[in-house]
Structure formats: C-alpha cells, structure tokens
Amino acid sequence: MSAVKLALEALAAQPITITTPPPGPRAREMIARALPHLSPSLIHCYPLMVRRASGCMVEDVDGNVYLDAEAGVATASTGHCHPAVAAAIAAQAEILIHICGTDFHYPGYGAICEKLGQLAQKIGPNGHHWQTFLTNSGTEAVEAALKLARQHTGRSGIIAFRGGFHGRTLGALSLTASKSKYRRGFGPLLPGVYHATYGDLDSVEELFATLTTPEDVAAIVVEPILGEGGYIVPPPDFLPGLRALCTLHGILLCFDEVQTGMGRTGKMFAAEHTGVVPDILLVAKGIASGMPLGAMMAPSQIMTWPAGSHGSTIAGNPVAIAAGMATIALLEGGLVGNSDRVGKSLKKRLRDKLAGVAGVTDVRGVGLMIGVELDSHERAGAIAQLCFRRGLLVLECGKKAIRFSPPLILTEAQAQVVTEVFADTCAEANAASPA
C-alpha cells in the first residue's frame, strides 16, 4: 500500500483533533492569498482550508482534524476518497477521460443509465421503462426537466414550493424559493412559475383557482423531503395527494431528489418511503461521491423530445461515470442500509440528548438527513460556528435549523461523537447568550 493510501487510512480512523484554533496560520495565509482572485458570490461558511479528507474525517492545512457531518452538502455519500471510488476514477482516467456522450457512444454511459432505470423501478409498481439524460449537476438536471416537461405536455406553467431549492441557473432559480438573496438582482426570471406552500395540498388547489388553470401547468416540481428549506418531512398525504392531482389534470410530477436520493434517507430514493412514482426523477450530489454527475430520468413514454433538443458536451464523462458505478455498487452493498440504521440511531441520540435544552425546538428527519430546529436564526448561526471551532462540520438550513448530512459510512461511534459535540456546543451557546 502506498504512503498516500496509508496516510488516508490513518486519517479516516483519527478522532477530532483541534491543535490550533481555526483558522490556523497557514489557513489564514492561504485564504488571504486566494480571496482576491475568487468570485465574491462564494459564501465560505467557515475559514476552513482543507488539505485532505478520508472517510468521515477532514484535515486542514494546519493539521486540525474535523468530523464531517455535512459531506460536501450531502455529496460525499461513500465518504471522502473511498478506496473503491478512487480506484475506479484512476483506472478510467488511464484509458478514456472524455469523448462527449451527446455525439458518441462509450460503454459506461449506457451502463449507468440502465442501472439507474433498474433502481427507479423499485420505487413502486409501475412497469415503466426508464430512460436517462446525464448532467453535470443537480441544477442542470432541473433545467433538463423543465425543457422535457414543456416539450412533452405542450404547456408552459410550472408549480414549485416555497422553501424549495432547485439550483441557481436561471430556470432552476425560478423554482428556488428558499432564500430571497439567491434571486436578488437576477430578474425577470422564468415566467409561468407559481409557488405553493410545501406540505399543503390546499395551497396547490388555491393556485388552480386563482392564478393558473391546471390545463396550463406542465409540471409540479417538489423535493420529497425539503432540503435547504429546513430538512422538513411533509405530511404523509402530501406526495400521494400531489400524485393524484397530477394524474387528474395531466400534469407531470417531478421529484427533485438531488439531495434526498442515492441512499441519503435510508432508501435509494426518498420516493420509496411513500411508493409514489414520479413522472420525472432527478438525482445528483451523492450519485458519484463528489464527481460531477447528475441525471434526469423519465419513463420512455414521457422522454419524447427529439434528437438534438437537448445535450451536453461534458456531462456523463467516463471518469464521472466510473465514480458513479462504483458509488452505486457501494450503496447497494450496504451503505443504504447503514444510512437507515445509523440515521435512526443518530436522530434518537440527538432527541434524547437535546430534550429540554434551551433553544432547541425540534429534531426531525429520515435516514442520515436530520435537522435540528433552533428558536432563532442567530442561535443557529452561533451554534454552527461553535461546532466548527470544536471540530464538527455542519451546515445551516431553513430559517433557523442545523442540518446533519454526513457520509453514509458514518459509524455508531461517530454518531455518538456528533451528538456529544453538538450538545456541548448548544450548552456553550446557551452559556454565552442565555435564552
């Protein structure tokens, strides 16, 4: 085994280790040098300059080691630098990196599309033959879905939901309604987009009665579990109700599973929790363990756009596909089950440990997609920063929540560490600013 692989293996087994209060001197120097050359649109939640990562652990350039409970925004599904994924990437890079799947054939493109179709058939009884268009990202998958829905139905209207996040390119941004800052200065956005209240079927009916007739709506686009909007699980009748409305009115139901898909909720797709089969299914993030890959999927009777109506030069390149196939094999080989098992354990640990803690109002989620609601945006922000200082990487979501979306390889022991560090951080925040 090479020295690099041995070092990564050792890092994956390390505990949280903060030897220099972050950001350390090397991080400060490197960040200061980089910032003048970067787009100011980049957020940078923490002054973290990452040197390397392995498993669930991340090391910065000053030698601090963090436990990653956000996985690159729910993307590093198999953990950082999983040996099987890294080996697949390296092997593919030696023989073919790019040739363009829009214009030419190569083995991996068809193989991963076939595999994704087989996985989609497990959502519920449908008999569909699924077809797939590969993308570089989630927002590209949303853009493809918008085009397909309009082309297939001959309609233009789209319904999305307040709190939803679907990307930041112009069409996807027209659907996104999680934070107004994403939209500021970019209008006018796509016309014919209407927003209902997430989890509320009556609000969709209200749109039909007041703003758009259902005959003008091409698609309803929804996250089966709200992601950036707060890790909110909808009422059990919500998705079945949307399915019934769409079927009644000839509207396409599109599930944006960019964050919820690929094992994140303890099933390959969040749709499997309800058995509701969408007409269009979108995935990205965890599909290739951090390599740029996404997919827009639909049954063949809906994937009716003609040749040349959509394409991509780079999407579905052989290296990203190799990572995707390795990732799916790992997910099917046990990581989806681990997400379910450890996710239930982590949620219970957090609920038990945070019961009665000032400022904590809710612990919710499915699988390793767990949100902790706080009583204010300020408290959520303070706790997130304190977690970083203590060596736990988390992200905020919604108006005042913290999300936990660690790699799906998270162990019970690491779940316990996450719980203890987060609880200690909440106590520290309360001591600094009593409720």
C-alpha positions as CSV (number, residue, x, y, z in Angstrom):
1,M,0.0,0.0,0.0
2,S,1.4,3.4,-0.9
3,A,2.3,6.0,1.6
4,V,-0.6,8.2,0.5
5,K,-3.1,5.4,1.0
6,L,-1.7,4.6,4.4
7,A,-2.0,8.2,5.4
8,L,-5.6,8.4,4.3
9,E,-6.4,5.2,6.1
10,A,-4.9,6.6,9.2
11,L,-6.8,9.9,8.8
12,A,-10.1,8.1,8.5
13,A,-9.5,6.5,11.9
14,Q,-8.5,9.7,13.7
15,P,-10.7,11.4,16.2
16,I,-11.5,15.1,16.2
17,T,-8.2,16.9,16.9
18,I,-8.0,20.7,17.2
19,T,-4.4,21.6,17.9
20,T,-4.6,25.2,16.6
21,P,-7.7,27.3,16.9
22,P,-9.1,27.5,13.4
23,P,-8.2,29.2,11.2
24,G,-4.6,28.5,11.9
25,P,-1.7,30.5,10.5
26,R,-1.3,28.5,7.2
27,A,-5.1,28.7,6.6
28,R,-5.2,32.4,7.2
29,E,-2.3,33.0,4.9
30,M,-3.7,30.8,2.1
31,I,-7.2,32.2,2.4
32,A,-5.9,35.8,2.3
33,R,-3.9,35.0,-0.9
34,A,-6.8,33.2,-2.6
35,L,-9.7,35.6,-1.8
36,P,-8.7,38.5,-4.2
37,H,-8.9,36.0,-7.1
38,L,-12.3,34.5,-6.2
39,S,-15.8,35.5,-7.2
40,P,-17.4,37.4,-4.2
41,S,-20.5,35.2,-4.8
42,L,-18.9,32.3,-3.0
43,I,-20.2,32.1,0.6
44,H,-17.4,30.3,2.6
45,C,-19.3,29.4,5.7
46,Y,-16.1,28.7,7.6
47,P,-12.5,29.8,7.3
48,L,-11.5,26.2,6.5
49,M,-8.7,25.4,4.2
50,V,-8.9,21.7,3.5
51,R,-5.7,19.7,2.9
52,R,-7.1,16.2,2.5
53,A,-10.1,14.1,3.6
54,S,-10.8,10.4,4.2
55,G,-13.9,8.6,5.3
56,C,-15.8,11.0,7.6
57,M,-12.7,13.0,8.6
58,V,-11.3,16.2,7.1
59,E,-7.8,17.6,7.8
60,D,-7.0,21.3,7.3
61,V,-3.6,22.7,6.3
62,D,-2.7,23.4,9.9
63,G,-3.2,19.7,11.0
64,N,-6.6,20.1,12.6
65,V,-8.9,17.1,12.1
66,Y,-12.7,17.6,11.8
67,L,-15.6,15.1,11.8
68,D,-17.6,15.9,8.7
69,A,-21.4,15.8,9.3
70,E,-22.2,17.6,6.1
71,A,-20.4,15.6,3.4
72,G,-19.8,18.4,1.0
73,V,-23.5,19.3,1.2
74,A,-24.7,15.7,1.2
75,T,-22.5,14.8,-1.8
76,A,-19.6,12.6,-0.5
77,S,-22.0,9.7,0.0
78,T,-19.5,7.0,0.3
79,G,-17.1,9.1,2.4
80,H,-14.2,11.1,1.3
81,C,-11.8,9.3,-1.1
82,H,-13.3,5.9,-0.7
83,P,-10.7,3.4,-2.0
84,A,-13.1,1.7,-4.4
85,V,-14.3,5.0,-5.9
86,A,-10.7,6.4,-6.1
87,A,-9.5,3.2,-7.8
88,A,-12.4,3.4,-10.3
89,I,-11.6,7.0,-11.1
90,A,-7.8,6.3,-11.6
91,A,-8.4,3.2,-13.7
92,Q,-10.8,5.0,-16.0
93,A,-8.6,8.1,-16.3
94,E,-5.9,5.9,-17.8
95,I,-8.0,4.9,-20.8
96,L,-10.6,7.5,-21.6
97,I,-11.4,10.8,-19.9
98,H,-13.7,12.5,-22.5
99,I,-15.3,12.0,-25.9
100,C,-18.8,13.5,-25.5
101,G,-21.8,11.4,-24.8
102,T,-24.1,13.6,-26.8
103,D,-22.2,12.7,-30.0
104,F,-20.5,9.3,-29.4
105,H,-21.1,6.1,-27.6
106,Y,-18.9,4.6,-24.9
107,P,-19.7,1.7,-22.5
108,G,-20.2,3.5,-19.2
109,Y,-22.9,5.9,-20.4
110,G,-25.4,3.2,-21.3
111,A,-24.4,1.0,-18.3
112,I,-25.2,3.7,-15.7
113,C,-28.4,4.8,-17.4
114,E,-29.5,1.2,-17.4
115,K,-28.6,0.8,-13.7
116,L,-30.4,4.0,-12.7
117,G,-33.5,2.8,-14.6
118,Q,-33.4,-0.5,-12.7
119,L,-33.2,1.4,-9.4
120,A,-36.1,3.7,-10.3
121,Q,-38.3,0.6,-11.0
122,K,-38.1,-0.2,-7.3
123,I,-39.9,2.9,-6.2
124,G,-43.3,1.3,-6.7
125,P,-45.3,-0.8,-9.1
126,N,-45.3,1.0,-12.5
127,G,-43.9,-1.2,-15.3
128,H,-42.1,1.9,-16.6
129,H,-39.0,1.6,-18.8
130,W,-36.9,4.5,-17.6
131,Q,-34.6,6.5,-19.8
132,T,-31.9,8.8,-18.6
133,F,-30.2,12.1,-19.6
134,L,-27.0,12.6,-17.7
135,T,-25.9,16.0,-16.4
136,N,-23.0,17.6,-14.6
137,S,-25.1,18.7,-11.6
138,G,-28.4,19.0,-9.9
139,T,-29.3,22.4,-11.4
140,E,-28.6,21.0,-14.9
141,A,-31.0,18.1,-14.1
142,V,-33.7,20.6,-13.2
143,E,-33.1,22.6,-16.3
144,A,-33.5,19.4,-18.4
145,A,-36.7,18.5,-16.6
146,L,-38.2,21.9,-17.3
147,K,-37.5,21.6,-21.0
148,L,-38.8,18.0,-21.2
149,A,-42.0,18.8,-19.3
150,R,-42.8,21.7,-21.6
151,Q,-41.9,19.8,-24.7
152,H,-43.9,16.7,-23.7
153,T,-47.0,18.4,-22.5
154,G,-47.2,21.4,-24.8
155,R,-47.8,23.5,-21.6
156,S,-45.6,26.2,-20.0
157,G,-46.6,26.5,-16.4
158,I,-44.6,25.1,-13.5
159,I,-45.6,24.8,-9.9
160,A,-42.9,24.6,-7.2
161,F,-43.0,25.2,-3.4
162,R,-41.9,27.9,-1.0
163,G,-38.8,26.7,0.9
164,G,-37.7,24.6,-2.1
165,F,-34.2,24.7,-3.5
166,H,-33.6,23.5,-7.1
167,G,-30.4,25.3,-8.2
168,R,-29.1,28.7,-9.2
169,T,-29.1,28.7,-13.0
170,L,-31.8,30.9,-14.4
171,G,-34.5,28.3,-15.0
172,A,-33.8,26.4,-11.8
173,L,-33.6,29.6,-9.9
174,S,-37.1,30.5,-11.0
175,L,-38.2,27.4,-9.0
176,T,-35.9,28.0,-6.0
177,A,-37.7,29.8,-3.1
178,S,-35.6,29.0,-0.1
179,K,-33.8,32.4,0.3
180,S,-34.5,35.7,-1.4
181,K,-30.8,36.5,-1.7
182,Y,-30.5,33.8,-4.4
183,R,-32.9,35.8,-6.6
184,R,-31.9,39.4,-5.8
185,G,-30.8,41.3,-8.9
186,F,-31.4,38.4,-11.4
187,G,-35.0,39.1,-12.6
188,P,-37.0,38.8,-14.6
189,L,-36.9,35.1,-14.0
190,L,-38.7,32.4,-16.0
191,P,-42.4,33.3,-16.4
192,G,-45.2,31.0,-15.6
193,V,-43.7,29.7,-12.3
194,Y,-46.0,29.5,-9.3
195,H,-45.2,28.7,-5.7
196,A,-47.4,26.8,-3.3
197,T,-46.9,26.1,0.4
198,Y,-44.8,23.0,1.0
199,G,-46.8,20.2,2.6
200,D,-50.2,21.8,1.9
201,L,-52.3,20.3,-0.9
202,D,-54.9,23.0,-0.4
203,S,-52.4,25.7,-1.5
204,V,-52.0,23.9,-4.8
205,E,-55.7,23.9,-5.3
206,E,-55.7,27.6,-4.4
207,L,-53.3,28.2,-7.2
208,F,-55.5,26.4,-9.7
209,A,-58.4,28.6,-8.5
210,T,-56.7,31.9,-8.6
211,L,-53.5,32.1,-10.7
212,T,-53.3,29.3,-13.2
213,T,-55.6,26.7,-14.6
214,P,-54.2,23.1,-14.3
215,E,-54.5,22.8,-18.0
216,D,-51.7,25.3,-18.4
217,V,-49.4,23.5,-16.0
218,A,-46.7,21.3,-17.4
219,A,-45.1,20.0,-14.1
220,I,-45.2,20.2,-10.4
221,V,-41.6,20.1,-9.1
222,V,-41.1,19.0,-5.5
223,E,-38.5,17.7,-3.1
224,P,-39.9,14.6,-1.3
225,I,-38.1,16.0,1.8
226,L,-37.3,19.7,1.9
227,G,-33.5,20.1,1.8
228,E,-32.1,23.6,2.2
229,G,-35.5,24.7,3.2
230,G,-35.1,23.1,6.5
231,Y,-34.9,19.3,6.3
232,I,-38.7,19.1,6.6
233,V,-40.6,15.9,6.1
234,P,-44.0,16.6,4.7
235,P,-47.3,15.1,6.0
236,P,-47.9,11.5,4.8
237,D,-50.8,12.5,2.5
238,F,-48.8,15.3,0.7
239,L,-46.9,13.3,-2.0
240,P,-49.8,10.9,-2.7
241,G,-52.1,13.9,-3.0
242,L,-49.8,15.6,-5.5
243,R,-49.7,12.3,-7.5
244,A,-53.5,12.3,-7.6
245,L,-53.7,15.9,-8.7
246,C,-51.1,15.4,-11.4
247,T,-52.8,12.3,-12.7
248,L,-56.2,14.0,-12.7
249,H,-55.0,17.0,-14.7
250,G,-52.4,15.5,-17.0
251,I,-49.5,17.3,-15.1
252,L,-46.1,15.7,-14.8
253,L,-45.0,15.1,-11.2
254,C,-41.2,15.8,-10.9
255,F,-39.3,14.6,-7.8
256,D,-36.2,16.6,-7.2
257,E,-34.1,14.0,-5.3
258,V,-30.8,15.8,-5.8
259,Q,-30.3,15.9,-2.1
260,T,-32.6,13.1,-0.9
261,G,-31.6,10.5,-3.5
262,M,-28.9,7.8,-3.6
263,G,-29.4,6.4,-0.1
264,R,-29.5,9.7,1.9
265,T,-32.9,8.8,3.6
266,G,-32.1,5.2,4.2
267,K,-33.6,4.1,0.9
268,M,-32.1,4.6,-2.6
269,F,-34.8,7.2,-3.3
270,A,-36.9,9.1,-0.8
271,A,-39.9,8.3,-3.0
272,E,-39.6,4.7,-1.8
273,H,-40.9,5.8,1.6
274,T,-44.3,6.5,0.1
275,G,-44.3,4.4,-3.0
276,V,-45.4,7.4,-5.0
277,V,-43.9,7.1,-8.5
278,P,-43.0,10.4,-10.2
279,D,-43.1,11.1,-13.9
280,I,-39.6,12.7,-13.8
281,L,-36.9,11.8,-11.3
282,L,-33.8,14.0,-10.7
283,V,-30.6,12.9,-8.9
284,A,-27.1,14.3,-8.5
285,K,-24.9,15.0,-5.4
286,G,-24.4,11.6,-3.9
287,I,-24.6,9.7,-7.2
288,A,-20.8,9.8,-7.8
289,S,-19.2,10.5,-4.4
290,G,-18.2,14.1,-5.3
291,M,-17.5,13.8,-9.0
292,P,-19.7,16.0,-11.2
293,L,-22.6,13.8,-12.3
294,G,-26.4,14.1,-12.2
295,A,-29.3,12.6,-14.0
296,M,-32.8,13.5,-15.3
297,M,-34.9,10.3,-15.6
298,A,-38.3,9.7,-17.1
299,P,-40.3,6.7,-18.5
300,S,-39.9,6.2,-22.2
301,Q,-43.5,7.4,-22.9
302,I,-42.6,10.8,-21.4
303,M,-39.0,11.1,-22.7
304,T,-40.4,12.2,-26.0
305,W,-38.1,15.1,-27.0
306,P,-36.5,14.6,-30.4
307,A,-32.8,14.2,-31.2
308,G,-30.8,17.4,-30.8
309,S,-33.4,19.0,-28.5
310,H,-31.0,18.8,-25.5
311,G,-27.4,17.8,-25.0
312,S,-24.2,18.4,-23.1
313,T,-20.5,18.3,-24.0
314,I,-19.1,17.2,-20.7
315,A,-22.0,15.6,-18.8
316,G,-21.6,11.9,-18.2
317,N,-17.9,11.9,-19.0
318,P,-16.3,8.4,-18.5
319,V,-14.4,9.3,-15.3
320,A,-17.5,10.7,-13.5
321,I,-19.5,7.6,-14.7
322,A,-16.8,5.3,-13.3
323,A,-17.1,7.0,-9.9
324,G,-20.9,6.7,-10.2
325,M,-20.9,3.0,-10.9
326,A,-18.5,2.4,-8.0
327,T,-20.7,4.5,-5.8
328,I,-23.9,2.7,-6.7
329,A,-22.2,-0.6,-6.0
330,L,-21.2,0.5,-2.5
331,L,-24.7,1.9,-1.9
332,E,-26.3,-1.4,-2.8
333,G,-23.6,-3.3,-1.0
334,G,-24.7,-1.9,2.4
335,L,-24.4,1.8,2.7
336,V,-28.1,2.5,2.1
337,G,-28.9,0.1,5.0
338,N,-26.2,1.8,7.1
339,S,-27.9,5.2,6.4
340,D,-31.2,3.8,7.6
341,R,-29.7,2.1,10.7
342,V,-27.3,4.8,11.9
343,G,-29.6,7.6,10.9
344,K,-32.3,6.3,13.2
345,S,-29.7,5.9,15.9
346,L,-28.4,9.4,15.4
347,K,-31.8,11.0,15.4
348,K,-32.7,9.2,18.7
349,R,-29.4,10.2,20.3
350,L,-29.9,13.8,19.3
351,R,-33.5,13.8,20.5
352,D,-32.6,12.2,23.9
353,K,-29.5,14.5,24.4
354,L,-31.2,17.7,23.4
355,A,-34.5,17.1,25.2
356,G,-35.2,20.2,27.3
357,V,-32.2,22.1,26.1
358,A,-32.9,25.8,25.8
359,G,-33.3,27.0,22.2
360,V,-33.8,23.5,20.6
361,T,-37.4,23.2,19.3
362,D,-37.3,20.1,17.1
363,V,-35.3,17.2,15.9
364,R,-36.5,15.6,12.6
365,G,-35.5,13.8,9.5
366,V,-35.2,10.4,7.8
367,G,-32.0,8.3,7.4
368,L,-28.9,10.5,7.5
369,M,-30.8,13.6,6.6
370,I,-31.5,15.1,10.0
371,G,-32.4,18.6,11.0
372,V,-32.3,20.3,14.4
373,E,-34.5,23.4,14.6
374,L,-33.5,26.2,16.9
375,D,-35.5,29.1,18.2
376,S,-33.7,31.8,16.2
377,H,-31.5,32.3,13.1
378,E,-28.9,34.0,15.4
379,R,-28.7,30.9,17.7
380,A,-28.4,28.6,14.7
381,G,-25.6,30.6,13.2
382,A,-23.8,30.8,16.5
383,I,-24.0,27.1,17.1
384,A,-22.8,26.3,13.6
385,Q,-19.7,28.4,14.1
386,L,-19.0,26.9,17.6
387,C,-19.3,23.4,16.1
388,F,-16.6,24.4,13.6
389,R,-14.3,25.6,16.4
390,R,-14.9,22.3,18.2
391,G,-14.1,20.2,15.1
392,L,-17.6,19.3,13.9
393,L,-18.6,20.3,10.4
394,V,-22.3,21.1,10.0
395,L,-24.4,23.5,7.8
396,E,-27.4,25.6,8.5
397,C,-30.7,25.2,6.6
398,G,-34.1,26.7,6.6
399,K,-34.6,29.8,8.6
400,K,-33.1,28.6,11.8
401,A,-32.0,25.0,11.6
402,I,-28.8,22.9,11.6
403,R,-28.6,20.0,9.2
404,F,-26.8,16.7,9.6
405,S,-26.0,15.0,6.3
406,P,-22.8,13.0,7.0
407,P,-21.3,10.4,4.7
408,L,-23.4,7.3,4.6
409,I,-20.5,5.3,6.1
410,L,-21.0,7.1,9.5
411,T,-20.5,4.6,12.3
412,E,-22.4,4.3,15.6
413,A,-19.3,5.5,17.4
414,Q,-19.1,8.6,15.2
415,A,-22.8,9.3,15.6
416,Q,-22.2,9.4,19.4
417,V,-19.4,11.9,18.9
418,V,-21.6,14.0,16.7
419,T,-24.2,14.0,19.4
420,E,-21.9,14.8,22.2
421,V,-20.1,17.6,20.4
422,F,-23.3,19.2,19.2
423,A,-24.9,19.0,22.7
424,D,-21.8,20.6,24.3
425,T,-21.9,23.3,21.6
426,C,-25.5,24.1,22.4
427,A,-24.6,24.3,26.1
428,E,-21.8,26.7,25.2
429,A,-24.0,28.8,23.1
430,N,-26.6,29.0,25.9
431,A,-24.0,29.9,28.4
432,A,-22.7,32.7,26.2
433,S,-26.2,34.0,25.4
434,P,-28.8,32.7,27.8
435,A,-32.3,32.2,26.4
